[in-house]
Amino acid sequence: MNKGPSQRPPEAARIGQLLQRRLPYLRRKYNVKRLALFGSVARDRMRPGSDVDVLVEFSQPIGLFAFLDLKTELEHLLGRPVDLVTADALKPQMRDKILGEAIHAA
């Protein structure tokens, strides 16, 4: 994960602030350790219908239903569809690219 706050695209900075404010709650409820943005939001290519690609790292494993609840909560918070993934779920051929462009959000 790279790009400090001053290098973030404007929409990524806005989303990062929302996620940062919500992080204490997400840690308690879902064991979220870290969130990062990738995809169109990280490349400053978001369009009105774009989803938000979020890479999540957990401090402890969570179940499928909790994972889906987290995805739904993030969608409500951000007002957009969210593609929520863990690093382990990334396809090997895309992993390095995604991790290289990921912007630490919370």
N, CA, C and O atoms as a GROMACS GRO file, in nm:
protein
  424
    1MET      N    1   0.084  -0.117   0.000
    1MET     CA    2   0.000   0.000   0.000
    1MET      C    3   0.089   0.123   0.000
    1MET      O    4   0.190   0.128   0.069
    2ASN      N    5   0.049   0.219  -0.078
    2ASN     CA    6   0.130   0.338  -0.089
    2ASN      C    7   0.044   0.463  -0.091
    2ASN      O    8  -0.074   0.458  -0.055
    3LYS      N    9   0.100   0.573  -0.134
    3LYS     CA   10   0.036   0.704  -0.148
    3LYS      C   11  -0.007   0.761  -0.013
    3LYS      O   12  -0.100   0.712   0.051
    4GLY      N   13   0.063   0.865   0.027
    4GLY     CA   14   0.026   0.936   0.148
    4GLY      C   15  -0.096   1.023   0.122
    4GLY      O   16  -0.140   1.035   0.008
    5PRO      N   17  -0.152   1.085   0.227
    5PRO     CA   18  -0.272   1.166   0.212
    5PRO      C   19  -0.262   1.276   0.108
    5PRO      O   20  -0.361   1.305   0.040
    6SER      N   21  -0.147   1.338   0.092
    6SER     CA   22  -0.133   1.447  -0.004
    6SER      C   23  -0.132   1.399  -0.148
    6SER      O   24  -0.153   1.479  -0.239
    7GLN      N   25  -0.109   1.269  -0.172
    7GLN     CA   26  -0.103   1.215  -0.307
    7GLN      C   27  -0.232   1.145  -0.348
    7GLN      O   28  -0.241   1.094  -0.459
    8ARG      N   29  -0.328   1.141  -0.262
    8ARG     CA   30  -0.452   1.069  -0.290
    8ARG      C   31  -0.540   1.148  -0.386
    8ARG      O   32  -0.548   1.270  -0.377
    9PRO      N   33  -0.607   1.078  -0.478
    9PRO     CA   34  -0.710   1.144  -0.558
    9PRO      C   35  -0.819   1.198  -0.464
    9PRO      O   36  -0.840   1.141  -0.357
   10PRO      N   37  -0.887   1.307  -0.502
   10PRO     CA   38  -0.985   1.369  -0.412
   10PRO      C   39  -1.092   1.273  -0.360
   10PRO      O   40  -1.124   1.275  -0.241
   11GLU      N   41  -1.148   1.190  -0.446
   11GLU     CA   42  -1.252   1.098  -0.400
   11GLU      C   43  -1.196   0.993  -0.306
   11GLU      O   44  -1.262   0.954  -0.210
   12ALA      N   45  -1.075   0.947  -0.330
   12ALA     CA   46  -1.011   0.852  -0.240
   12ALA      C   47  -0.987   0.916  -0.104
   12ALA      O   48  -1.002   0.850  -0.001
   13ALA      N   49  -0.950   1.042  -0.102
   13ALA     CA   50  -0.928   1.113   0.025
   13ALA      C   51  -1.059   1.125   0.102
   13ALA      O   52  -1.063   1.105   0.223
   14ARG      N   53  -1.167   1.159   0.031
   14ARG     CA   54  -1.299   1.172   0.096
   14ARG      C   55  -1.344   1.038   0.154
   14ARG      O   56  -1.389   1.031   0.268
   15ILE      N   57  -1.332   0.932   0.075
   15ILE     CA   58  -1.372   0.799   0.121
   15ILE      C   59  -1.283   0.754   0.237
   15ILE      O   60  -1.331   0.695   0.333
   16GLY      N   61  -1.154   0.782   0.227
   16GLY     CA   62  -1.061   0.748   0.334
   16GLY      C   63  -1.098   0.814   0.466
   16GLY      O   64  -1.087   0.752   0.571
   17GLN      N   65  -1.143   0.939   0.460
   17GLN     CA   66  -1.185   1.009   0.582
   17GLN      C   67  -1.308   0.943   0.644
   17GLN      O   68  -1.316   0.926   0.765
   18LEU      N   69  -1.404   0.905   0.559
   18LEU     CA   70  -1.523   0.837   0.608
   18LEU      C   71  -1.486   0.705   0.676
   18LEU      O   72  -1.535   0.673   0.784
   19LEU      N   73  -1.399   0.629   0.611
   19LEU     CA   74  -1.358   0.500   0.666
   19LEU      C   75  -1.278   0.517   0.795
   19LEU      O   76  -1.295   0.440   0.889
   20GLN      N   77  -1.192   0.617   0.799
   20GLN     CA   78  -1.110   0.642   0.918
   20GLN      C   79  -1.199   0.674   1.038
   20GLN      O   80  -1.173   0.626   1.149
   21ARG      N   81  -1.303   0.754   1.016
   21ARG     CA   82  -1.393   0.789   1.126
   21ARG      C   83  -1.471   0.668   1.177
   21ARG      O   84  -1.505   0.661   1.295
   22ARG      N   85  -1.497   0.575   1.089
   22ARG     CA   86  -1.577   0.457   1.124
   22ARG      C   87  -1.491   0.340   1.173
   22ARG      O   88  -1.545   0.240   1.222
   23LEU      N   89  -1.359   0.352   1.161
   23LEU     CA   90  -1.270   0.240   1.192
   23LEU      C   91  -1.284   0.186   1.335
   23LEU      O   92  -1.286   0.064   1.350
   24PRO      N   93  -1.292   0.269   1.439
   24PRO     CA   94  -1.304   0.211   1.574
   24PRO      C   95  -1.425   0.116   1.586
   24PRO      O   96  -1.415   0.009   1.647
   25TYR      N   97  -1.536   0.156   1.529
   25TYR     CA   98  -1.656   0.072   1.530
   25TYR      C   99  -1.633  -0.056   1.449
   25TYR      O  100  -1.668  -0.165   1.494
   26LEU      N  101  -1.573  -0.044   1.330
   26LEU     CA  102  -1.548  -0.160   1.244
   26LEU      C  103  -1.451  -0.257   1.310
   26LEU      O  104  -1.461  -0.378   1.291
   27ARG      N  105  -1.357  -0.204   1.385
   27ARG     CA  106  -1.263  -0.291   1.459
   27ARG      C  107  -1.336  -0.372   1.564
   27ARG      O  108  -1.315  -0.493   1.578
   28ARG      N  109  -1.423  -0.305   1.639
   28ARG     CA  110  -1.497  -0.374   1.745
   28ARG      C  111  -1.594  -0.478   1.688
   28ARG      O  112  -1.600  -0.591   1.737
   29LYS      N  113  -1.668  -0.440   1.588
   29LYS     CA  114  -1.775  -0.527   1.538
   29LYS      C  115  -1.725  -0.637   1.444
   29LYS      O  116  -1.776  -0.749   1.447
   30TYR      N  117  -1.625  -0.605   1.359
   30TYR     CA  118  -1.584  -0.699   1.254
   30TYR      C  119  -1.437  -0.740   1.259
   30TYR      O  120  -1.390  -0.810   1.169
   31ASN      N  121  -1.364  -0.698   1.360
   31ASN     CA  122  -1.221  -0.730   1.369
   31ASN      C  123  -1.141  -0.673   1.252
   31ASN      O  124  -1.041  -0.732   1.211
   32VAL      N  125  -1.184  -0.558   1.199
   32VAL     CA  126  -1.111  -0.495   1.088
   32VAL      C  127  -0.979  -0.440   1.141
   32VAL      O  128  -0.977  -0.363   1.237
   33LYS      N  129  -0.872  -0.480   1.079
   33LYS     CA  130  -0.739  -0.429   1.115
   33LYS      C  131  -0.701  -0.312   1.025
   33LYS      O  132  -0.648  -0.211   1.072
   34ARG      N  133  -0.729  -0.326   0.896
   34ARG     CA  134  -0.685  -0.226   0.799
   34ARG      C  135  -0.777  -0.228   0.678
   34ARG      O  136  -0.828  -0.333   0.639
   35LEU      N  137  -0.798  -0.110   0.618
   35LEU     CA  138  -0.874  -0.097   0.494
   35LEU      C  139  -0.791  -0.018   0.393
   35LEU      O  140  -0.723   0.078   0.429
   36ALA      N  141  -0.796  -0.060   0.269
   36ALA     CA  142  -0.726   0.011   0.162
   36ALA      C  143  -0.818   0.018   0.040
   36ALA      O  144  -0.904  -0.067   0.021
   37LEU      N  145  -0.798   0.120  -0.040
   37LEU     CA  146  -0.875   0.140  -0.162
   37LEU      C  147  -0.790   0.104  -0.282
   37LEU      O  148  -0.670   0.131  -0.283
   38PHE      N  149  -0.851   0.044  -0.383
   38PHE     CA  150  -0.780   0.015  -0.507
   38PHE      C  151  -0.879   0.030  -0.622
   38PHE      O  152  -0.994   0.066  -0.600
   39GLY      N  153  -0.836   0.004  -0.742
   39GLY     CA  154  -0.924   0.014  -0.857
   39GLY      C  155  -0.945   0.158  -0.901
   39GLY      O  156  -0.855   0.242  -0.888
   40SER      N  157  -1.064   0.186  -0.953
   40SER     CA  158  -1.090   0.318  -1.013
   40SER      C  159  -1.075   0.432  -0.913
   40SER      O  160  -1.029   0.540  -0.951
   41VAL      N  161  -1.111   0.411  -0.787
   41VAL     CA  162  -1.097   0.519  -0.689
   41VAL      C  163  -0.949   0.551  -0.664
   41VAL      O  164  -0.915   0.668  -0.646
   42ALA      N  165  -0.864   0.451  -0.663
   42ALA     CA  166  -0.720   0.474  -0.641
   42ALA      C  167  -0.654   0.536  -0.763
   42ALA      O  168  -0.554   0.608  -0.750
   43ARG      N  169  -0.710   0.510  -0.880
   43ARG     CA  170  -0.653   0.564  -1.004
   43ARG      C  171  -0.718   0.696  -1.046
   43ARG      O  172  -0.687   0.749  -1.153
   44ASP      N  173  -0.808   0.749  -0.963
   44ASP     CA  174  -0.880   0.873  -0.993
   44ASP      C  175  -0.961   0.860  -1.122
   44ASP      O  176  -0.962   0.950  -1.205
   45ARG      N  177  -1.028   0.746  -1.137
   45ARG     CA  178  -1.109   0.720  -1.257
   45ARG      C  179  -1.253   0.683  -1.221
   45ARG      O  180  -1.322   0.617  -1.300
   46MET      N  181  -1.298   0.723  -1.106
   46MET     CA  182  -1.435   0.689  -1.066
   46MET      C  183  -1.535   0.763  -1.153
   46MET      O  184  -1.515   0.878  -1.191
   47ARG      N  185  -1.643   0.694  -1.182
   47ARG     CA  186  -1.755   0.751  -1.256
   47ARG      C  187  -1.878   0.742  -1.166
   47ARG      O  188  -1.875   0.674  -1.063
   48PRO      N  189  -1.986   0.810  -1.204
   48PRO     CA  190  -2.105   0.806  -1.117
   48PRO      C  191  -2.153   0.665  -1.081
   48PRO      O  192  -2.200   0.645  -0.969
   49GLY      N  193  -2.142   0.568  -1.170
   49GLY     CA  194  -2.189   0.434  -1.140
   49GLY      C  195  -2.083   0.339  -1.089
   49GLY      O  196  -2.109   0.220  -1.072
   50SER      N  197  -1.962   0.389  -1.064
   50SER     CA  198  -1.852   0.302  -1.021
   50SER      C  199  -1.875   0.246  -0.881
   50SER      O  200  -1.935   0.310  -0.796
   51ASP      N  201  -1.825   0.125  -0.861
   51ASP     CA  202  -1.823   0.071  -0.725
   51ASP      C  203  -1.693   0.115  -0.659
   51ASP      O  204  -1.604   0.170  -0.724
   52VAL      N  205  -1.682   0.088  -0.531
   52VAL     CA  206  -1.561   0.119  -0.456
   52VAL      C  207  -1.494  -0.014  -0.422
   52VAL      O  208  -1.553  -0.099  -0.356
   53ASP      N  209  -1.371  -0.030  -0.467
   53ASP     CA  210  -1.294  -0.151  -0.439
   53ASP      C  211  -1.220  -0.133  -0.308
   53ASP      O  212  -1.137  -0.043  -0.294
   54VAL      N  213  -1.251  -0.218  -0.212
   54VAL     CA  214  -1.193  -0.208  -0.078
   54VAL      C  215  -1.122  -0.339  -0.043
   54VAL      O  216  -1.180  -0.447  -0.050
   55LEU      N  217  -0.997  -0.325  -0.005
   55LEU     CA  218  -0.917  -0.437   0.041
   55LEU      C  219  -0.920  -0.434   0.194
   55LEU      O  220  -0.886  -0.332   0.255
   56VAL      N  221  -0.960  -0.544   0.256
   56VAL     CA  222  -0.973  -0.548   0.401
   56VAL      C  223  -0.877  -0.650   0.459
   56VAL      O  224  -0.854  -0.757   0.401
   57GLU      N  225  -0.821  -0.616   0.574
   57GLU     CA  226  -0.739  -0.709   0.651
   57GLU      C  227  -0.803  -0.719   0.789
   57GLU      O  228  -0.837  -0.618   0.850
   58PHE      N  229  -0.819  -0.841   0.837
   58PHE     CA  230  -0.882  -0.865   0.967
   58PHE      C  231  -0.778  -0.902   1.071
   58PHE      O  232  -0.677  -0.965   1.041
   59SER      N  233  -0.804  -0.861   1.196
   59SER     CA  234  -0.715  -0.900   1.305
   59SER      C  235  -0.742  -1.044   1.348
   59SER      O  236  -0.654  -1.112   1.401
   60GLN      N  237  -0.865  -1.089   1.326
   60GLN     CA  238  -0.906  -1.227   1.352
   60GLN      C  239  -1.005  -1.265   1.243
   60GLN      O  240  -1.077  -1.179   1.193
   61PRO      N  241  -1.010  -1.392   1.206
   61PRO     CA  242  -1.105  -1.433   1.102
   61PRO      C  243  -1.250  -1.403   1.142
   61PRO      O  244  -1.285  -1.406   1.260
   62ILE      N  245  -1.331  -1.374   1.041
   62ILE     CA  246  -1.475  -1.357   1.064
   62ILE      C  247  -1.547  -1.452   0.970
   62ILE      O  248  -1.490  -1.499   0.872
   63GLY      N  249  -1.671  -1.480   0.999
   63GLY     CA  250  -1.749  -1.570   0.916
   63GLY      C  251  -1.805  -1.502   0.792
   63GLY      O  252  -1.794  -1.380   0.776
   64LEU      N  253  -1.863  -1.582   0.706
   64LEU     CA  254  -1.919  -1.531   0.580
   64LEU      C  255  -2.029  -1.429   0.604
   64LEU      O  256  -2.031  -1.326   0.537
   65PHE      N  257  -2.120  -1.456   0.697
   65PHE     CA  258  -2.230  -1.363   0.720
   65PHE      C  259  -2.180  -1.230   0.774
   65PHE      O  260  -2.232  -1.125   0.735
   66ALA      N  261  -2.082  -1.232   0.862
   66ALA     CA  262  -2.024  -1.107   0.913
   66ALA      C  263  -1.954  -1.032   0.800
   66ALA      O  264  -1.962  -0.909   0.793
   67PHE      N  265  -1.886  -1.104   0.711
   67PHE     CA  266  -1.819  -1.042   0.596
   67PHE      C  267  -1.923  -0.972   0.508
   67PHE      O  268  -1.901  -0.858   0.466
   68LEU      N  269  -2.035  -1.038   0.482
   68LEU     CA  270  -2.141  -0.978   0.400
   68LEU      C  271  -2.206  -0.860   0.471
   68LEU      O  272  -2.242  -0.762   0.407
   69ASP      N  273  -2.220  -0.868   0.604
   69ASP     CA  274  -2.273  -0.754   0.680
   69ASP      C  275  -2.178  -0.635   0.671
   69ASP      O  276  -2.223  -0.521   0.656
   70LEU      N  277  -2.049  -0.660   0.680
   70LEU     CA  278  -1.950  -0.553   0.667
   70LEU      C  279  -1.961  -0.488   0.530
   70LEU      O  280  -1.961  -0.365   0.520
   71LYS      N  281  -1.971  -0.566   0.426
   71LYS     CA  282  -1.986  -0.514   0.290
   71LYS      C  283  -2.109  -0.424   0.280
   71LYS      O  284  -2.102  -0.315   0.223
   72THR      N  285  -2.220  -0.469   0.336
   72THR     CA  286  -2.344  -0.390   0.334
   72THR      C  287  -2.327  -0.260   0.412
   72THR      O  288  -2.372  -0.155   0.367
   73GLU      N  289  -2.263  -0.266   0.528
   73GLU     CA  290  -2.240  -0.144   0.607
   73GLU      C  291  -2.155  -0.044   0.530
   73GLU      O  292  -2.182   0.076   0.532
   74LEU      N  293  -2.050  -0.093   0.463
   74LEU     CA  294  -1.965  -0.004   0.386
   74LEU      C  295  -2.042   0.058   0.269
   74LEU      O  296  -2.022   0.175   0.237
   75GLU      N  297  -2.130  -0.019   0.207
   75GLU     CA  298  -2.211   0.035   0.097
   75GLU      C  299  -2.302   0.147   0.146
   75GLU      O  300  -2.317   0.249   0.079
   76HIS      N  301  -2.362   0.129   0.263
   76HIS     CA  302  -2.446   0.235   0.320
   76HIS      C  303  -2.363   0.357   0.356
   76HIS      O  304  -2.404   0.471   0.331
   77LEU      N  305  -2.248   0.335   0.415
   77LEU     CA  306  -2.160   0.446   0.454
   77LEU      C  307  -2.114   0.526   0.334
   77LEU      O  308  -2.114   0.650   0.337
   78LEU      N  309  -2.075   0.457   0.227
   78LEU     CA  310  -2.017   0.524   0.110
   78LEU      C  311  -2.120   0.564   0.006
   78LEU      O  312  -2.091   0.645  -0.081
   79GLY      N  313  -2.239   0.508   0.014
   79GLY     CA  314  -2.343   0.542  -0.082
   79GLY      C  315  -2.316   0.487  -0.221
   79GLY      O  316  -2.364   0.542  -0.320
   80ARG      N  317  -2.240   0.379  -0.229
   80ARG     CA  318  -2.205   0.315  -0.356
   80ARG      C  319  -2.190   0.166  -0.333
   80ARG      O  320  -2.170   0.122  -0.220
   81PRO      N  321  -2.202   0.088  -0.441
   81PRO     CA  322  -2.169  -0.055  -0.427
   81PRO      C  323  -2.022  -0.071  -0.388
   81PRO      O  324  -1.937   0.008  -0.430
   82VAL      N  325  -1.993  -0.171  -0.308
   82VAL     CA  326  -1.857  -0.198  -0.262
   82VAL      C  327  -1.817  -0.338  -0.306
   82VAL      O  328  -1.892  -0.434  -0.288
   83ASP      N  329  -1.698  -0.349  -0.362
   83ASP     CA  330  -1.636  -0.479  -0.390
   83ASP      C  331  -1.534  -0.500  -0.279
   83ASP      O  332  -1.425  -0.442  -0.282
   84LEU      N  333  -1.568  -0.581  -0.181
   84LEU     CA  334  -1.485  -0.604  -0.063
   84LEU      C  335  -1.407  -0.733  -0.080
   84LEU      O  336  -1.466  -0.839  -0.102
   85VAL      N  337  -1.276  -0.725  -0.070
   85VAL     CA  338  -1.191  -0.843  -0.088
   85VAL      C  339  -1.080  -0.846   0.017
   85VAL      O  340  -1.043  -0.744   0.074
   86THR      N  341  -1.030  -0.966   0.041
   86THR     CA  342  -0.911  -0.983   0.124
   86THR      C  343  -0.794  -1.011   0.031
   86THR      O  344  -0.813  -1.054  -0.083
   87ALA      N  345  -0.673  -0.987   0.078
   87ALA     CA  346  -0.554  -1.012  -0.005
   87ALA      C  347  -0.546  -1.158  -0.046
   87ALA      O  348  -0.503  -1.189  -0.157
   88ASP      N  349  -0.587  -1.248   0.042
   88ASP     CA  350  -0.585  -1.392   0.011
   88ASP      C  351  -0.678  -1.428  -0.104
   88ASP      O  352  -0.654  -1.526  -0.174
   89ALA      N  353  -0.784  -1.350  -0.123
   89ALA     CA  354  -0.882  -1.381  -0.227
   89ALA      C  355  -0.844  -1.324  -0.364
   89ALA      O  356  -0.910  -1.353  -0.464
   90LEU      N  357  -0.738  -1.243  -0.369
   90LEU     CA  358  -0.697  -1.183  -0.497
   90LEU      C  359  -0.639  -1.289  -0.589
   90LEU      O  360  -0.566  -1.378  -0.545
   91LYS      N  361  -0.673  -1.280  -0.716
   91LYS     CA  362  -0.615  -1.370  -0.814
   91LYS      C  363  -0.465  -1.344  -0.821
   91LYS      O  364  -0.422  -1.229  -0.822
   92PRO      N  365  -0.384  -1.450  -0.825
   92PRO     CA  366  -0.238  -1.432  -0.826
   92PRO      C  367  -0.188  -1.338  -0.935
   92PRO      O  368  -0.096  -1.260  -0.911
   93GLN      N  369  -0.247  -1.343  -1.054
   93GLN     CA  370  -0.200  -1.258  -1.163
   93GLN      C  371  -0.235  -1.110  -1.142
   93GLN      O  372  -0.176  -1.024  -1.207
   94MET      N  373  -0.328  -1.080  -1.052
   94MET     CA  374  -0.367  -0.941  -1.025
   94MET      C  375  -0.314  -0.890  -0.891
   94MET      O  376  -0.314  -0.769  -0.867
   95ARG      N  377  -0.271  -0.978  -0.807
   95ARG     CA  378  -0.233  -0.944  -0.669
   95ARG      C  379  -0.129  -0.832  -0.661
   95ARG      O  380  -0.151  -0.733  -0.590
   96ASP      N  381  -0.017  -0.846  -0.731
   96ASP     CA  382   0.089  -0.745  -0.722
   96ASP      C  383   0.041  -0.609  -0.771
   96ASP      O  384   0.075  -0.507  -0.712
   97LYS      N  385  -0.036  -0.607  -0.879
   97LYS     CA  386  -0.087  -0.480  -0.932
   97LYS      C  387  -0.180  -0.413  -0.831
   97LYS      O  388  -0.167  -0.293  -0.804
   98ILE      N  389  -0.271  -0.490  -0.776
   98ILE     CA  390  -0.367  -0.435  -0.680
   98ILE      C  391  -0.297  -0.386  -0.554
   98ILE      O  392  -0.323  -0.276  -0.506
   99LEU      N  393  -0.208  -0.467  -0.500
   99LEU     CA  394  -0.136  -0.426  -0.379
   99LEU      C  395  -0.047  -0.305  -0.405
   99LEU      O  396  -0.026  -0.223  -0.316
  100GLY      N  397   0.005  -0.294  -0.527
  100GLY     CA  398   0.089  -0.181  -0.563
  100GLY      C  399   0.014  -0.050  -0.574
  100GLY      O  400   0.069   0.056  -0.544
  101GLU      N  401  -0.112  -0.055  -0.617
  101GLU     CA  402  -0.189   0.068  -0.633
  101GLU      C  403  -0.274   0.100  -0.511
  101GLU      O  404  -0.331   0.209  -0.501
  102ALA      N  405  -0.285   0.006  -0.417
  102ALA     CA  406  -0.373   0.024  -0.301
  102ALA      C  407  -0.332   0.146  -0.219
  102ALA      O  408  -0.214   0.172  -0.196
  103ILE      N  409  -0.433   0.220  -0.177
  103ILE     CA  410  -0.414   0.339  -0.094
  103ILE      C  411  -0.467   0.308   0.045
  103ILE      O  412  -0.585   0.277   0.062
  104HIS      N  413  -0.381   0.316   0.145
  104HIS     CA  414  -0.424   0.294   0.283
  104HIS      C  415  -0.534   0.394   0.316
  104HIS      O  416  -0.517   0.514   0.298
  105ALA      N  417  -0.646   0.344   0.364
  105ALA     CA  418  -0.759   0.431   0.396
  105ALA      C  419  -0.786   0.436   0.546
  105ALA      O  420  -0.816   0.543   0.599
  106ALA      N  421  -0.775   0.325   0.613
  106ALA     CA  422  -0.804   0.323   0.757
  106ALA      C  423  -0.739   0.200   0.819
  106ALA      O  424  -0.751   0.179   0.940
   0.00000   0.00000   0.00000
